[in-house]
């Protein structure tokens, strides 16, 4: 076993980032974040507090907090009012207006009835990422799940739901996310580290898991996807405390970190980015070239242990 490969620490490749310099609809979440940052900086330059801004514009105090957190869409009147209050030049206000218009498209808002708003916000950033790094200690990450596995996760998560359509819609959401990233003109680099237990766990039973393990073969020597398997020999490490994702967007935007306490949830932890990077350094993983051997071993074990599974 070797330490997590240096690939995890490489910067986003310049030409891949440059390939997406022109905004596309999938960038809406990232553009909203950029606008939120610029509006916060504008307020700070004006020497105003969030409370003062809310009072001046007759808004609730939480409105300014949500705007600067990138949680809401802005109307042209909102942006113009903020620009006037901050005594911002006309060219900058025009740029803010264009960003506000471009940030309104949110592909997965139709799923708010079956996933929390925080997860929809995460998905908007995932759709714009040029590099996605995920650690999964319990379940295969959504972006690698095949249909039956995704359906199993969706139904398990929906057992306590009152919405009868929750499981089906969550499974549909997973498929839509995969298609959206796959169909992008420049797909993101996806680096996934799964705990060995994820490979060994039978999911919905041997038949489903055998299909899923065989499906993972497509990521051996894949041009954009790299899968590592953290061996049990890694012992106790901080990664065992929960799944997380690091999103990178290119040199112009800071990366973002999200914890996933449960399926279909995301809690931003960008202030602890360095801690998650340290977790990745702790892990041990198989060389990607050996992924096929890992799969062979568990396919053999699973098939021999459950005769007649197929």
Secondary structure as UniProt FT lines:
FT   STRAND          2..3
FT   HELIX           6..9
FT   HELIX           14..18
FT   TURN            19..20
FT   HELIX           25..27
FT   HELIX           28..45
FT   TURN            46..47
FT   HELIX           50..57
FT   HELIX           61..68
FT   TURN            69..70
FT   HELIX           76..85
FT   TURN            86..87
FT   HELIX           90..102
FT   TURN            107..108
FT   HELIX           109..111
FT   TURN            112..114
FT   HELIX           117..126
FT   TURN            127..128
FT   STRAND          131..136
FT   HELIX           142..144
FT   HELIX           147..157
FT   TURN            158..160
FT   TURN            164..165
FT   HELIX           166..182
FT   STRAND          189..195
FT   HELIX           196..200
FT   TURN            203..204
FT   HELIX           206..215
FT   HELIX           216..219
FT   TURN            220..221
FT   STRAND          225..230
FT   HELIX           232..234
FT   HELIX           238..241
FT   STRAND          243..248
FT   TURN            251..252
FT   STRAND          256..260
FT   TURN            263..264
FT   STRAND          267..268
FT   HELIX           270..272
FT   HELIX           273..282
FT   STRAND          284..285
FT   HELIX           288..290
FT   HELIX           291..305
FT   TURN            307..308
//
